[in-house]
Amino acid sequence: MTPALLITVILAGLTLAVWGATYNPAKITTAPTYKARVRFVVDGDSLYLRGRKQQVRLWGVDAPERDVAGFERATAVLSRLTQGQRITCREVDQDRYGRSVARCFLPDGREINRLMIESGTAREYRHFTKGFYSQ
């Protein structure tokens, strides 16, 4: 076996080991999914749904906060996208503030998170997404 082939085999084995240690199919299949109409848009990356007390934070989306340039525009875009819509959200996590962090989708299947990033009013929060929306 050549040194290059040996290195390739070792790297492939390590990659599979890391993947196996972090892959959790139970979390994927049991993640809460909910459908509801949008009740209120907080800002460009957070909203409330009817029938749910918990705020929903869009996973991987970083929009300007209140009193920061771009806040009103980002909030308006998210409002325009979701106004009157019954959306589907798939929870990815819960953040330190107790919000549901989720990927949310319009009735036609388009992902709201991606649309916010593509609109230019929000950025991809790469710390969490690892470039998911950039690929």
C-alpha angles and dihedrals in degrees: 000000000000120000091245092053091047091052090048092051092048093049092048090051092049091048091052091047092052092045091049092050094051102035112103112178091178091063091049095051097039099044109127115257121191137179123206144134117269110257101182138355112221098186139318095304107028137061145158126238126211113263094020125097094193119088116237118226115198108242114240095006123119114187127174116277125234113292091024123110110265096027096113094044093050091046091050092050093051090046092050092048095048106029109131092353126135100221133189119227126192111200115230099175145327119253129223090268092058094253121143108246107209150160106239129199136199119233090262091058099254113139113240092205091058093043091055091052093045091049089065092232093104136031131227109261093225094180087074103025099046087214097310093146094040095061 
